[in-house]
Amino acid sequence: MGCGLRKLTDPEDSSPGKIFSTLKRPQVETKTDVAYEYVLLDFTLQASSHPEVIRIHSVEDIATKVEAYYLQGYVVGALHPILHPSGPRAPLPASHLYRAVLLRPKASPKHPAAPSTRRHPRLLIEECPVPGDAEMGDIAKELMEKVNAAARGGMRFVGFIPQLHPPPRCCNGTGQGAGVEPPSTVARPSADDSQSSRDKGGPGRWPVDGGPRDATHQEGSQAQRDLDSSPRTAQPRKGEEPRLYAAFNAFEDDPACWSYQEGVLSMKVARKGAVISALDADWLELTTLYYKQGFSLTDAFVCWDSPRGDHLPKSLEGFFIYEEEGSVLPGSPRKGNDAIVVEQWTVIEGAAVPQGAAVKADYGPLLHTLAEFGWLLTSVLPTPVLRQDRDGNLATKQVVFLQRPVLCSPAAQTPTCSGPAPMTVAECRCPLGPADGHGPVSEALQRLCRGQLHGQAEPAAVR
């Protein structure tokens, strides 16, 4: 069986999310010398009735849309679809939503803002060949060669972004991809961006006060038909073939260099027909050894589509992409990282309505709270797992990865590599009353998850 996989069931979990960490809650809330500012921008390949969602015609357009933020010292730390539109179900309008997470270190006396004369990096997005039916090892080798070749040219990898089933164009400007550019579609930063995003939960403008509840399905609901259907005969039309892009931050004057390697990613899945309805993985067991050696988790690549034939596997394989910065002096101790992993239900309103899809509730408020304690978001893994809440909104599961340098002596930061390192997991699962938690992170967790962080416990064994 796969590494660290628990027996998977498909419960009607009413929790908006789960939190896993290598630290106890008081340590998570420890201040460090560095804090971050985040701005969350949402993009769509369709015309949108939501002014905060920025219209693009291709994922490549995002590079020009964020240029003004780069001039303010931000860089894109993660770029991902809101949901991964894989599998046999017909693509929803929400499949055309994308999220860019921009970040910069918060200015302080110890870390002043970069001078305006310094040359800023720029975002580059390039199309890649779409992996075919090759084995995962061959796919990893091909993609890692591309990433490392770009890194040797001074580019820092952000992630791979799929663009599946571009919206069809229709006549008379009424189609989903009519090509009419709404006004003010270039993202422009303002002095209030970070605070507004903090107070309002990111570009969706809604706080996280709950997640998907037990669905009350209505007969004839279009969203639910799209959610549960498995139209095996549905095939992409001409011009709708899937595409894959690679995003990089290009640093022309930075002497730092990076290298990348893959790590194992294995998870169990449950299915309803051919549609993936639940997933489970021991995220920390898979990643902590790399974190403790000072690597940064940059991206996760999974082939979600079912293989051809009648056999539907109960597990999926993929790979994590880890970054190693080459500026560390040879022989010097490498500072390790602690980690937080969030399994987050992101709620999308109007997910099945053309021009009406937008993020309603997501990881934004928790991210802004953790930023004050030096937590850096490095990757978001979108999934095709969907559910419907009582209001008719769809929710999709995302997995958010954050890290922070360990706050202990160098001798304790680099474990031996003779085998899997012992680790601990802080997991939120149980009901959290108003008096159970204190502090800003605890308050954010109450909004994210009706659960609490237990004391440290050993990870579940393979079953």
Disulfide bonds with the S-S distance in Angstrom:
none
